[in-house]
Amino acid sequence: MDRNMRTVEDILRLLDDLFAPEADRWTAANGGPWWDGFYADRSRAIPFFVAKPDENLASYLDRGLVTPGRALDLGCGPGRNALYLASQGFQVDAVDLSPAAIAWAEDRSRDSAAATAVRFRCGDALTLTTTELTGPYDLICDSGCFHHLPPHRRISYLDLLDRVLAPGGYLALTCFASGAMGSELPDADFYREARLHGGLAYTPESLRWIFSGLMEVELRRMRDEPPESPLFGEPFLWTALFKRKTETETGTSARTGTL
Ligand SMILES: C[S@@+](CC[C@H](N)C(=O)[O-])C[C@H]1O[C@@H](n2cnc3c(N)ncnc32)[C@H](O)[C@@H]1O
């Protein structure tokens, strides 16, 4: 007899397993090998293969909205934003499921003066932040990882923020914009079809609702950056900067599940 359902994590794993293995881009077991194949040829014309930081991230620093501290890059891929943050004075932890992505990021970091300020880790961000990458982080950035999570893993994602984002810290999020990129299916249909169709589209309202425990600083479309720009920018993405309230702003302890 199989009686193995006791915790929320048991249910989240059950929901993970409803998806076809080849549709899974978020677990170490299935998503890691999938992304390894994606990164195998570094010369492919994939927009985010360029070694340039997100234009919105650079603009947060340029405008003084975010200042150097400890940063965590979730789903860092070949490390372009992590290396940029390190070059700007952050101490960076960067995590990705794919060994090929981490190998590429480490190759890039060997050519970077800021290499000592960044630590790349291979594994699942949702679990590594329970053991090793515990922060607290002043900035968590996520460019293109969140929209590959199935709906139920938003619970794990919010838990991650609750665990490791410092009070007063920032989440810089870049994700597919509805009407421009990603699947518009309602959440429940992804389970009926057992697929995520390449990633989920989000509206500004859905992002505000999901991250309603945080304060919105800015939410806008990413600027389209021309090829000669030193920055990465694609208009099919939302960029959002959210701030976690300080303990004074919440009037309670920010580490007791207030997100
Ligand atoms: C679209 S890519 C973006 C890569 C990088 N942020 C960039 O913009 O260059 C999404 C990345 O998220 C990573 N990823 C997906 N789920 C993850 C998880 N649970 N933990 C860590 N990385 C994850 C994938 O391996 C992939 O490299």
The ligand as a Tripos MOL2 file, in Angstrom:
@<TRIPOS>MOLECULE
LIG
   27    29     1     0     0
SMALL
NO_CHARGES

@<TRIPOS>ATOM
      1 C1         15.5460   31.2120  -20.1420 C.3       1 LIG1
      2 S1         16.9270   30.6080  -19.2360 S.3       1 LIG1
      3 C2         17.6030   32.1480  -18.6410 C.3       1 LIG1
      4 C3         19.0550   32.0910  -18.2730 C.3       1 LIG1
      5 C4         19.6600   33.3820  -17.7140 C.3       1 LIG1
      6 N1         18.9080   33.8800  -16.5610 N.3       1 LIG1
      7 C5         19.7470   34.4730  -18.7580 C.2       1 LIG1
      8 O1         18.8160   35.2730  -18.8570 O.co2     1 LIG1
      9 O2         20.7330   34.5010  -19.4970 O.co2     1 LIG1
     10 C6         16.1680   29.9000  -17.7930 C.3       1 LIG1
     11 C7         17.1650   29.2030  -16.8850 C.3       1 LIG1
     12 O3         16.4880   28.8200  -15.6770 O.3       1 LIG1
     13 C8         17.0890   27.6250  -15.2190 C.3       1 LIG1
     14 N2         16.1900   26.9690  -14.2650 N.ar      1 LIG1
     15 C9         14.9120   26.5340  -14.4490 C.ar      1 LIG1
     16 N3         14.4130   26.0140  -13.3230 N.ar      1 LIG1
     17 C10        15.3830   26.1140  -12.3830 C.ar      1 LIG1
     18 C11        15.4800   25.7290  -11.0200 C.ar      1 LIG1
     19 N4         14.4600   25.1060  -10.3860 N.pl3     1 LIG1
     20 N5         16.6390   25.9800  -10.3680 N.ar      1 LIG1
     21 C12        17.6790   26.5690  -10.9910 C.ar      1 LIG1
     22 N6         17.6560   26.9580  -12.2970 N.ar      1 LIG1
     23 C13        16.5140   26.7290  -12.9780 C.ar      1 LIG1
     24 C14        17.3480   26.8290  -16.4900 C.3       1 LIG1
     25 O4         18.3240   25.8340  -16.3170 O.3       1 LIG1
     26 C15        17.7590   27.9400  -17.4710 C.3       1 LIG1
     27 O5         19.1590   28.0700  -17.5580 O.3       1 LIG1
@<TRIPOS>BOND
     1     1     2 1
     2     2     3 1
     3     2    10 1
     4     3     4 1
     5     4     5 1
     6     5     6 1
     7     5     7 1
     8     7     8 2
     9     7     9 1
    10    10    11 1
    11    11    12 1
    12    11    26 1
    13    12    13 1
    14    13    14 1
    15    13    24 1
    16    14    15 ar
    17    14    23 ar
    18    15    16 ar
    19    16    17 ar
    20    17    18 ar
    21    17    23 ar
    22    18    19 1
    23    18    20 ar
    24    20    21 ar
    25    21    22 ar
    26    22    23 ar
    27    24    25 1
    28    24    26 1
    29    26    27 1
@<TRIPOS>SUBSTRUCTURE
     1 LIG1         1 GROUP 0 **** ****
